[in-house]
Amino acid sequence: RWYGQFEQSKMREVPLVDEMHDLLSARIPEQQGAAIVHGDYRLDNTMVGDDGTVRAVLDWELCTLGDPLADLGLLMVYWNDPDDAMASLAGAGATALPGFPHRHDLREMYAARSTRDLSGLDFYVAFGYWKLACILDGVYTRYAKGAMGSDGAAWEAFGESVVRLAEASQAAAGRLG
């Protein structure tokens, strides 16, 4: 789905997105059962109570059935640690502030509460970066064609983000066992 969207909307070549599609397609881990997958799971798609617990999950337009590690992998993409060289989108998020756990802590908390094997999680992190690259390339194309207004600085930043996200996907894929 995401590669088809990327192919239909692109107006320039981004070879690393193509390469990562081929690599990820060849390395899909065995699914550990099916569950409802949100598809865009991140802190800003939740409502959090005063006690820090998630009270509601919003924005279900990308939901599907699949391996829930896809949501955990994407959460890892959006979750910023204080020392991250590159935030996923538009600067560091709230999770880089004091009081938020680091990614490795999230992984450990998930592992402690789940029976799922997390050995394939890096695939889903790589897939999350790649998926965002495909989505942002579509945004880049709409801006470049004038469909989103005329602020040239905004669409150029989206184009640069596509490349950085593809590079982050490649780096995460380099950790695959």
C-alpha positions as CSV (number, residue, x, y, z in Angstrom):
1,R,0.0,0.0,0.0
2,W,2.6,2.6,1.0
3,Y,5.0,1.8,-1.8
4,G,2.1,2.1,-4.3
5,Q,1.3,5.5,-2.9
6,F,4.9,6.5,-3.1
7,E,5.2,5.4,-6.7
8,Q,2.0,7.2,-7.7
9,S,2.8,10.5,-6.1
10,K,6.6,10.8,-6.6
11,M,8.0,13.5,-8.8
12,R,11.6,12.8,-8.2
13,E,13.7,9.7,-7.6
14,V,14.5,8.7,-4.0
15,P,16.5,5.5,-4.6
16,L,16.9,4.6,-0.9
17,V,13.1,4.4,-0.5
18,D,13.1,1.9,-3.4
19,E,16.0,-0.1,-1.9
20,M,14.3,-0.2,1.5
21,H,11.1,-1.4,0.0
22,D,12.9,-4.3,-1.6
23,L,14.9,-5.1,1.6
24,L,11.9,-4.9,3.9
25,S,9.7,-6.9,1.6
26,A,12.3,-9.7,1.7
27,R,12.7,-9.6,5.5
28,I,9.1,-9.6,6.8
29,P,9.1,-11.5,10.1
30,E,6.7,-14.2,10.8
31,Q,3.5,-12.6,12.2
32,Q,2.8,-13.5,15.9
33,G,-1.0,-13.6,15.6
34,A,-3.3,-10.9,14.4
35,A,-4.7,-8.0,16.4
36,I,-6.1,-4.5,15.7
37,V,-3.2,-2.3,14.7
38,H,-3.7,1.4,15.1
39,G,-1.4,2.3,12.2
40,D,-0.3,5.7,13.5
41,Y,0.3,5.0,17.2
42,R,2.2,7.9,18.9
43,L,1.8,10.0,22.0
44,D,0.0,12.9,20.2
45,N,-2.7,10.5,19.1
46,T,-3.6,9.8,22.7
47,M,-5.3,11.5,25.5
48,V,-3.3,11.2,28.7
49,G,-4.8,11.6,32.2
50,D,-3.3,13.7,35.0
51,D,-1.8,10.4,36.4
52,G,0.1,9.8,33.1
53,T,-2.0,6.9,31.9
54,V,-3.4,6.8,28.4
55,R,-7.2,7.4,28.7
56,A,-8.0,7.3,25.0
57,V,-6.4,6.5,21.6
58,L,-7.4,8.8,18.8
59,D,-7.1,8.9,15.0
60,W,-7.9,5.4,13.9
61,E,-8.1,6.1,10.1
62,L,-5.1,3.9,9.4
63,C,-6.2,0.9,11.5
64,T,-5.9,-2.6,10.2
65,L,-5.4,-6.2,11.4
66,G,-1.8,-7.3,11.8
67,D,1.1,-7.8,14.1
68,P,0.8,-5.3,17.0
69,L,4.6,-4.9,16.9
70,A,3.9,-2.6,13.9
71,D,2.4,-0.1,16.4
72,L,5.3,-0.6,18.9
73,G,7.8,-0.1,16.1
74,L,6.2,3.1,14.9
75,L,5.9,4.4,18.5
76,M,9.7,3.9,18.7
77,V,10.1,6.0,15.5
78,Y,8.1,8.9,16.9
79,W,9.5,8.6,20.5
80,N,12.4,11.0,20.8
81,D,15.2,10.5,23.4
82,P,17.0,13.6,24.6
83,D,20.2,12.7,22.8
84,D,18.6,11.9,19.4
85,A,20.5,13.4,16.4
86,M,17.3,13.5,14.3
87,A,13.8,13.8,15.5
88,S,11.3,11.9,13.4
89,L,9.3,15.0,12.4
90,A,9.6,18.7,13.0
91,G,12.0,18.8,16.0
92,A,12.2,16.9,19.2
93,G,8.9,16.0,20.8
94,A,7.7,16.0,24.4
95,T,9.2,12.6,25.0
96,A,12.7,14.1,25.0
97,L,11.8,16.1,28.1
98,P,12.7,15.0,31.6
99,G,10.3,12.5,33.1
100,F,9.7,10.5,30.0
101,P,11.2,7.0,29.7
102,H,13.8,6.3,26.9
103,R,13.0,4.0,24.0
104,H,14.9,1.1,25.6
105,D,12.8,1.5,28.7
106,L,9.6,1.4,26.6
107,R,10.9,-1.8,25.0
108,E,11.6,-3.3,28.4
109,M,8.2,-2.3,29.8
110,Y,6.5,-3.8,26.7
111,A,8.5,-7.0,27.0
112,A,7.6,-7.3,30.7
113,R,3.9,-7.0,30.1
114,S,3.7,-9.0,26.8
115,T,4.2,-12.5,25.7
116,R,5.4,-11.4,22.3
117,D,8.8,-12.1,21.0
118,L,10.5,-8.7,20.4
119,S,13.4,-10.1,18.4
120,G,11.8,-8.8,15.2
121,L,11.1,-5.3,16.6
122,D,13.9,-3.7,14.6
123,F,12.1,-4.7,11.4
124,Y,9.0,-2.8,12.5
125,V,11.1,0.2,13.5
126,A,12.7,0.2,10.0
127,F,9.3,-0.2,8.4
128,G,7.9,2.7,10.5
129,Y,10.7,5.0,9.2
130,W,10.2,3.8,5.7
131,K,6.4,4.2,5.9
132,L,6.8,7.8,7.1
133,A,9.2,8.5,4.2
134,C,6.5,7.3,1.7
135,I,3.8,9.4,3.3
136,L,5.9,12.5,3.5
137,D,7.0,12.1,-0.1
138,G,3.3,12.4,-1.0
139,V,3.0,15.6,1.1
140,Y,6.2,16.9,-0.5
141,T,4.7,16.3,-4.0
142,R,1.4,18.1,-3.1
143,Y,3.3,21.1,-1.8
144,A,5.6,21.2,-4.8
145,K,2.6,21.1,-7.2
146,G,1.0,24.0,-5.3
147,A,-1.9,22.0,-3.8
148,M,-1.0,23.0,-0.2
149,G,-0.2,26.7,-0.6
150,S,2.8,28.6,-1.8
151,D,5.2,28.5,1.1
152,G,8.3,27.0,-0.7
153,A,10.3,26.5,2.5
154,A,7.7,24.1,3.9
155,W,7.7,21.7,1.0
156,E,11.5,21.7,0.6
157,A,11.7,20.6,4.3
158,F,9.4,17.7,3.6
159,G,11.6,16.6,0.7
160,E,14.6,16.6,2.9
161,S,12.7,14.7,5.6
162,V,11.9,11.9,3.2
163,V,15.6,11.2,2.6
164,R,16.4,11.4,6.3
165,L,13.6,9.0,7.2
166,A,14.8,6.5,4.5
167,E,18.3,6.7,6.0
168,A,16.9,6.1,9.5
169,S,15.0,3.1,8.0
170,Q,18.3,1.8,6.6
171,A,20.1,2.2,9.9
172,A,17.3,0.3,11.8
173,A,17.4,-2.4,9.2
174,G,21.1,-2.7,9.7
175,R,20.2,-4.0,13.2
176,L,18.1,-6.9,11.9
177,G,19.3,-10.3,12.9
